[in-house]
Amino acid sequence: MEALAVTLFIFVLAMFVGFEVITKVPPTLHTPLTSGSNAVSGITIVGAILSAGLQLTTLTTVLGFLAVAFATVNVVGGFLVTHRMLKMFKRK
Amino acid sequence: MRLALVNFGYLAAAVLFILTFKGLSHPRTAVRANLLGSVGMLVAVAATFLLLRGEGAAGYGVILGGMVVGGVVGAVLALKIRMTAMPQMVALLNGFGGAASVLVAGAALLEALAQGQVPSVEFTVATTAAGIIGAVTFFGSLVAFAKLEELIGGQPVLFAGQRGFNGALLLGALGVGAWLVASPETAWLYWVIVAAAAVLGVTGVLPIGGADMPVVITLLNSYSGLAACATGFVLDNNMLIVAGSLVGASGIILTQIMCRAMNRPITNVLFGGVGAPVVTGAAADEVYAGKVKAASADEIAMVLEAARRVVIVPGYGMAVAQAQHAVRDLARLLEARGVEVEFGIHPVAGRMPGHMNVLLAEADIPYEKVKEMDAINPSFAQTDVAIVIGANDVVNPLARTDPTSPIAGMPILDVDKARTVVVIKRSLSPGFAGIPNPLFAADNTLMYFADGKQAVLDLIDAARQAA
């Protein structure tokens, strides 16, 4: 239960930080915000790497492999497409 | 020591992610912010490899294989996608985030059992949450993608007892989840939960119409973050929890903004089935009969000739007609003559929040000239000509005047307050809301019936000749 309390603690604080920071993003950048958050949600790659790397059973390895692939699409695709968009907003 | 290093790495990554979202507060700092985010991800991945080495893992080949496959797919998607198709891209990425969470949470349960542990209540509750949210996100996003890509119709798909059916699915998934909590060694229950949530994802998004896709996208975006969060609780991993929360918060904020822009509570968007043909209020004939004034390019060019301030209001129809570049040329032509030109954007103008801004930025229209609704509305009274291109419901004055209208109370762009309104549109066909628009019959409105792009090109020619 102590571990849960600590993780909940972090979860609640992170939510507040998220609301504070993201409320300040102007509507102009809402699409890059969404694709950028896709990239950040690729953080599941952390858990996927652990599953794929530990190779405890064949099934967990397969699940891990698939999860790494899905999460990497998000990370690479998300950051790249956001970069593509944001460059267009730069003053020429 | 190793574990401490890993956690310092995660802390650094979390700070970088927060700075990423902070930097998105201005176009000037946004490019750098995005780069910081990618560095943060690199740090998080590096820290995870360090953690893995400590556990004596061997599966580096599997990991690299997954990264290569995902990296190639992601890079090709990101570099090839057209800006008009950005909502589809985001829908797919939302879904993949959800899928990754489902797989990781499932694998974590199997690993715990393989190591002879008895998963705790917290563990199985979090696993159930990750399975439900992740599967709803993945399958719901696939339906959203199919609707946006027009692989299936954009109309709401409704069947008798749909709400009851969806409610039963959710309750069923939660019930099986409770069973999993009670007997955590029966791992197959997890896949039953995932299957029920998968069906719920499909039947939950099917009844939502094309016009409401911006809300679906932002909501699924927040789900993908919350799924990552739930997975973080499963793995007891703070990195996942912090990053997932940021994404979840972002999606929730955008969902609120979209709902406010349509003046509809979220429950109405999710369960209303709006977009289905609604027949209320005055019939189109009554509104339009004998009052619509069609104008030619030459007549409109003459009106523009005398204008000092012009506001262009683009809707998704402009993007469909690929008229962005022509619109930019028209704006530049007017500016060269000393006319003040600005753009007014409704929050739901595109198919996702901020979509129209991206499309205009792609056409090299400076973002300073692109104003949001609240900023531009007070200026319409001092505007000589408002040019509406490919927009309909978001400029319909019925939202202000007719409390029985389906769009009653929706904030709109007050183009009707401009001295002259030019509406470029193929026909008098209704928008998503399915109602006639009295703006088209107003005394100060000129209708220019044509394809958006051709209309603007002809207008540019006419304006050049008039000069």
Chai-1 contact restraints between the chains, C-beta under 6 A:
chainA,res_idxA,chainB,res_idxB,connection_type,confidence,min_distance_angstrom,max_distance_angstrom,comment,restraint_id
A,A3,B,D236,contact,1.0,0.0,6.0,A-B,restraint_1
A,L4,B,E122,contact,1.0,0.0,6.0,A-B,restraint_2
A,T7,B,F233,contact,1.0,0.0,6.0,A-B,restraint_3
A,T7,B,I241,contact,1.0,0.0,6.0,A-B,restraint_4
A,I10,B,N238,contact,1.0,0.0,6.0,A-B,restraint_5
A,I10,B,I241,contact,1.0,0.0,6.0,A-B,restraint_6
A,F11,B,I241,contact,1.0,0.0,6.0,A-B,restraint_7
A,F11,B,S245,contact,1.0,0.0,6.0,A-B,restraint_8
A,A14,B,V242,contact,1.0,0.0,6.0,A-B,restraint_9
A,A14,B,S245,contact,1.0,0.0,6.0,A-B,restraint_10
A,M15,B,S245,contact,1.0,0.0,6.0,A-B,restraint_11
A,M15,B,A249,contact,1.0,0.0,6.0,A-B,restraint_12
A,G18,B,S245,contact,1.0,0.0,6.0,A-B,restraint_13
A,G18,B,L246,contact,1.0,0.0,6.0,A-B,restraint_14
A,G18,B,A249,contact,1.0,0.0,6.0,A-B,restraint_15
A,F19,B,A249,contact,1.0,0.0,6.0,A-B,restraint_16
A,V21,B,F21,contact,1.0,0.0,6.0,A-B,restraint_17
A,V21,B,K22,contact,1.0,0.0,6.0,A-B,restraint_18
A,I22,B,F21,contact,1.0,0.0,6.0,A-B,restraint_19
A,I22,B,A249,contact,1.0,0.0,6.0,A-B,restraint_20
A,I22,B,S250,contact,1.0,0.0,6.0,A-B,restraint_21
A,I22,B,I253,contact,1.0,0.0,6.0,A-B,restraint_22
A,K24,B,S25,contact,1.0,0.0,6.0,A-B,restraint_23
A,V25,B,L24,contact,1.0,0.0,6.0,A-B,restraint_24
A,V25,B,S25,contact,1.0,0.0,6.0,A-B,restraint_25
A,P27,B,G354,contact,1.0,0.0,6.0,A-B,restraint_26
A,P27,B,E372,contact,1.0,0.0,6.0,A-B,restraint_27
A,T28,B,N357,contact,1.0,0.0,6.0,A-B,restraint_28
A,T28,B,Y367,contact,1.0,0.0,6.0,A-B,restraint_29
A,L29,B,L24,contact,1.0,0.0,6.0,A-B,restraint_30
A,H30,B,P353,contact,1.0,0.0,6.0,A-B,restraint_31
A,H30,B,G354,contact,1.0,0.0,6.0,A-B,restraint_32
A,T31,B,M86,contact,1.0,0.0,6.0,A-B,restraint_33
A,T31,B,M352,contact,1.0,0.0,6.0,A-B,restraint_34
A,T31,B,G354,contact,1.0,0.0,6.0,A-B,restraint_35
A,T31,B,H355,contact,1.0,0.0,6.0,A-B,restraint_36
A,T31,B,V358,contact,1.0,0.0,6.0,A-B,restraint_37
A,L33,B,L24,contact,1.0,0.0,6.0,A-B,restraint_38
A,T34,B,V90,contact,1.0,0.0,6.0,A-B,restraint_39
A,T34,B,N221,contact,1.0,0.0,6.0,A-B,restraint_40
A,S35,B,V90,contact,1.0,0.0,6.0,A-B,restraint_41
A,G36,B,N34,contact,1.0,0.0,6.0,A-B,restraint_42
A,S37,B,V247,contact,1.0,0.0,6.0,A-B,restraint_43
A,S37,B,S250,contact,1.0,0.0,6.0,A-B,restraint_44
A,N38,B,L93,contact,1.0,0.0,6.0,A-B,restraint_45
A,V40,B,F17,contact,1.0,0.0,6.0,A-B,restraint_46
A,V40,B,A243,contact,1.0,0.0,6.0,A-B,restraint_47
A,V40,B,V247,contact,1.0,0.0,6.0,A-B,restraint_48
A,S41,B,G97,contact,1.0,0.0,6.0,A-B,restraint_49
A,S41,B,S224,contact,1.0,0.0,6.0,A-B,restraint_50
A,S41,B,G225,contact,1.0,0.0,6.0,A-B,restraint_51
A,S41,B,A228,contact,1.0,0.0,6.0,A-B,restraint_52
A,S41,B,V247,contact,1.0,0.0,6.0,A-B,restraint_53
A,I43,B,A228,contact,1.0,0.0,6.0,A-B,restraint_54
A,I43,B,L240,contact,1.0,0.0,6.0,A-B,restraint_55
A,I43,B,A243,contact,1.0,0.0,6.0,A-B,restraint_56
A,T44,B,A100,contact,1.0,0.0,6.0,A-B,restraint_57
A,T44,B,S101,contact,1.0,0.0,6.0,A-B,restraint_58
A,T44,B,V104,contact,1.0,0.0,6.0,A-B,restraint_59
A,T44,B,A228,contact,1.0,0.0,6.0,A-B,restraint_60
A,T44,B,T231,contact,1.0,0.0,6.0,A-B,restraint_61
A,V46,B,A44,contact,1.0,0.0,6.0,A-B,restraint_62
A,V46,B,T48,contact,1.0,0.0,6.0,A-B,restraint_63
A,V46,B,M239,contact,1.0,0.0,6.0,A-B,restraint_64
A,G47,B,V104,contact,1.0,0.0,6.0,A-B,restraint_65
A,G47,B,T231,contact,1.0,0.0,6.0,A-B,restraint_66
A,G47,B,L235,contact,1.0,0.0,6.0,A-B,restraint_67
A,A48,B,A100,contact,1.0,0.0,6.0,A-B,restraint_68
A,A48,B,V104,contact,1.0,0.0,6.0,A-B,restraint_69
A,I49,B,T48,contact,1.0,0.0,6.0,A-B,restraint_70
A,I49,B,I63,contact,1.0,0.0,6.0,A-B,restraint_71
A,S51,B,V104,contact,1.0,0.0,6.0,A-B,restraint_72
A,S51,B,A107,contact,1.0,0.0,6.0,A-B,restraint_73
A,A52,B,G59,contact,1.0,0.0,6.0,A-B,restraint_74
A,A52,B,V62,contact,1.0,0.0,6.0,A-B,restraint_75
A,A52,B,I63,contact,1.0,0.0,6.0,A-B,restraint_76
A,G53,B,L52,contact,1.0,0.0,6.0,A-B,restraint_77
A,G53,B,A57,contact,1.0,0.0,6.0,A-B,restraint_78
A,G53,B,G59,contact,1.0,0.0,6.0,A-B,restraint_79
A,G53,B,I63,contact,1.0,0.0,6.0,A-B,restraint_80
A,L54,B,A57,contact,1.0,0.0,6.0,A-B,restraint_81
A,Q55,B,G59,contact,1.0,0.0,6.0,A-B,restraint_82
A,L56,B,E111,contact,1.0,0.0,6.0,A-B,restraint_83
A,L56,B,A114,contact,1.0,0.0,6.0,A-B,restraint_84
A,T57,B,A114,contact,1.0,0.0,6.0,A-B,restraint_85
A,T60,B,A107,contact,1.0,0.0,6.0,A-B,restraint_86
A,T60,B,L110,contact,1.0,0.0,6.0,A-B,restraint_87
A,T60,B,E111,contact,1.0,0.0,6.0,A-B,restraint_88
A,T61,B,V62,contact,1.0,0.0,6.0,A-B,restraint_89
A,L63,B,L103,contact,1.0,0.0,6.0,A-B,restraint_90
A,L63,B,G106,contact,1.0,0.0,6.0,A-B,restraint_91
A,L63,B,A107,contact,1.0,0.0,6.0,A-B,restraint_92
A,G64,B,A107,contact,1.0,0.0,6.0,A-B,restraint_93
A,F65,B,V62,contact,1.0,0.0,6.0,A-B,restraint_94
A,F65,B,G66,contact,1.0,0.0,6.0,A-B,restraint_95
A,L66,B,L103,contact,1.0,0.0,6.0,A-B,restraint_96
A,A67,B,A100,contact,1.0,0.0,6.0,A-B,restraint_97
A,A67,B,L103,contact,1.0,0.0,6.0,A-B,restraint_98
A,A67,B,V104,contact,1.0,0.0,6.0,A-B,restraint_99
A,V68,B,I63,contact,1.0,0.0,6.0,A-B,restraint_100
A,V68,B,G66,contact,1.0,0.0,6.0,A-B,restraint_101
A,V68,B,M67,contact,1.0,0.0,6.0,A-B,restraint_102
A,A69,B,G66,contact,1.0,0.0,6.0,A-B,restraint_103
A,A69,B,V69,contact,1.0,0.0,6.0,A-B,restraint_104
A,A69,B,G70,contact,1.0,0.0,6.0,A-B,restraint_105
A,F70,B,F96,contact,1.0,0.0,6.0,A-B,restraint_106
A,F70,B,A99,contact,1.0,0.0,6.0,A-B,restraint_107
A,F70,B,A100,contact,1.0,0.0,6.0,A-B,restraint_108
A,A71,B,A100,contact,1.0,0.0,6.0,A-B,restraint_109
A,T72,B,M67,contact,1.0,0.0,6.0,A-B,restraint_110
A,T72,B,G70,contact,1.0,0.0,6.0,A-B,restraint_111
A,T72,B,G71,contact,1.0,0.0,6.0,A-B,restraint_112
A,V73,B,G70,contact,1.0,0.0,6.0,A-B,restraint_113
A,V73,B,V73,contact,1.0,0.0,6.0,A-B,restraint_114
A,V73,B,G74,contact,1.0,0.0,6.0,A-B,restraint_115
A,V73,B,F96,contact,1.0,0.0,6.0,A-B,restraint_116
A,N74,B,L93,contact,1.0,0.0,6.0,A-B,restraint_117
A,N74,B,F96,contact,1.0,0.0,6.0,A-B,restraint_118
A,N74,B,G97,contact,1.0,0.0,6.0,A-B,restraint_119
A,V75,B,M41,contact,1.0,0.0,6.0,A-B,restraint_120
A,V76,B,G71,contact,1.0,0.0,6.0,A-B,restraint_121
A,V76,B,G74,contact,1.0,0.0,6.0,A-B,restraint_122
A,V76,B,A75,contact,1.0,0.0,6.0,A-B,restraint_123
A,G77,B,G74,contact,1.0,0.0,6.0,A-B,restraint_124
A,G77,B,L77,contact,1.0,0.0,6.0,A-B,restraint_125
A,G77,B,A78,contact,1.0,0.0,6.0,A-B,restraint_126
A,G78,B,L93,contact,1.0,0.0,6.0,A-B,restraint_127
A,F79,B,S38,contact,1.0,0.0,6.0,A-B,restraint_128
A,L80,B,A78,contact,1.0,0.0,6.0,A-B,restraint_129
A,V81,B,A78,contact,1.0,0.0,6.0,A-B,restraint_130
A,T82,B,N34,contact,1.0,0.0,6.0,A-B,restraint_131
A,H83,B,N34,contact,1.0,0.0,6.0,A-B,restraint_132
A,M85,B,V358,contact,1.0,0.0,6.0,A-B,restraint_133
A,L86,B,A30,contact,1.0,0.0,6.0,A-B,restraint_134
A,L86,B,V31,contact,1.0,0.0,6.0,A-B,restraint_135
A,L86,B,N34,contact,1.0,0.0,6.0,A-B,restraint_136
A,M88,B,A361,contact,1.0,0.0,6.0,A-B,restraint_137
A,M88,B,E362,contact,1.0,0.0,6.0,A-B,restraint_138
A,F89,B,P27,contact,1.0,0.0,6.0,A-B,restraint_139
A,F89,B,A361,contact,1.0,0.0,6.0,A-B,restraint_140
A,F89,B,Y367,contact,1.0,0.0,6.0,A-B,restraint_141
